[in-house]
Amino acid sequence: MTKFHSKHRTPRGYLLNRLVFGFLLFCLCMFLNPGCSNVQPDFSKVKRRHFNIKSLDYTELPYQYKYVMPLDDPQDPHDEKGIPLFRVNHQNHYHPVYLFETSLHLISNYFSTQNKKYLDLAAYYSMTMVKMAHEFKGALFFPYPFDNRLKAKERGKYVLIKAPWYSGMAQGQALSVFCRLYNLTRKQEYLDIARKVFKSFLFLEGKENPWYVQIDSNSYLWIEECPVPEHATILNGFIFGIYGLYEYYQVTRDETAKTLFQAATTTVEAHIHRYRNKGDLSWYSLDNFHKTVPKYHACHVEQLEMLYKMTGNFFFHVMSLRFREDYH
């Protein structure tokens, strides 16, 4: 072993200068490019059962559509570039869930017809949303450009969500879209976008940033379709967010995605009985306890069965059957 004499030792002042320079460089990076910062909350105390995560074939995944959309009949209304719009309060808007669900429908049609035009159109709609996305510290959020009024617990009261706001349902569906586009094309661009969308799941309520994920006082993790301090806890939007985590994990095997998927399904398992309204339509959310409509009740039935397929947890299958028996 070679011994170095003192004259070869690095001066203490030199090391200090290097540390100061490194710190200043890091601060400059943070200022010029917020995306270089790491957002990684501690999820170790979140309640999480270590469910199995089963690999499903494409035809077993959510968002399978039998209806084949006509390619020569653009949806109405739409903008001058052919992008579908959604009418809210007598105005047309770009609607994240509407566009991502349409993209998922187009991808499903591509599988059933093998007509590449469906895949190209799905990519066109989805990349349009990326151009409209808000980037925060390297995470992509898809904004709702209109206000939303939610019924609150107190009768006759409403909670107003001011635009722009972000939905866990839209973010989850975006994850599903870009994971499927990547699987079908192997284009790195789609995987890079999926990673940025996934990063948005790491922003929790209570911070000075956009959020749609919250951890309650009992350490359960929720994905909010409509993120408000009153916690809307809308069931169908929550599970659509879970679908995105599932597909992202299947593509990347990311351990944090696995943690979030297991924590979110644990929350559903623990609270699903509260959404059940025996002998009748299920509750839409836990905030205002108004009954859902038949369409959403059927969605709850399908979603619980899908969680059974994804996890192999027979409890979800049983609850799906009970919800179906309550109303069908």
Sequence and secondary structure as in RCSB ss.txt:
>XXXX:A:sequence
MTKFHSKHRTPRGYLLNRLVFGFLLFCLCMFLNPGCSNVQPDFSKVKRRHFNIKSLDYTELPYQYKYVMPLDDPQ
DPHDEKGIPLFRVNHQNHYHPVYLFETSLHLISNYFSTQNKKYLDLAAYYSMTMVKMAHEFKGALFFPYPFDNRL
KAKERGKYVLIKAPWYSGMAQGQALSVFCRLYNLTRKQEYLDIARKVFKSFLFLEGKENPWYVQIDSNSYLWIEE
CPVPEHATILNGFIFGIYGLYEYYQVTRDETAKTLFQAATTTVEAHIHRYRNKGDLSWYSLDNFHKTVPKYHACH
VEQLEMLYKMTGNFFFHVMSLRFREDYH
>XXXX:A:secstr
     GGGS  HHHHHHHHHHHHHHHHHHHHH GGGS      TTS           GGGSS    S   TTS  
SSB TT  B EEETTEEE  HHHHHHHHHHHHHHHHHH  HHHHHHHHHHHHHHHHH EEETTEEE  B S EEE
E SSTT EEEE SSB  HHHHHHHHHHHHHHHHHH  HHHHHHHHHHHHGGG BTTSSS   EEE TTS EEE S
S  TT   BHHHHHHHHHHHHHHHHHH  HHHHHHHHHHHHHHHHHHHHH  TTS  BSBSSS  B  HHHHHHH
HHHHHHHHHHH  HHHHHHHHHHHHH  
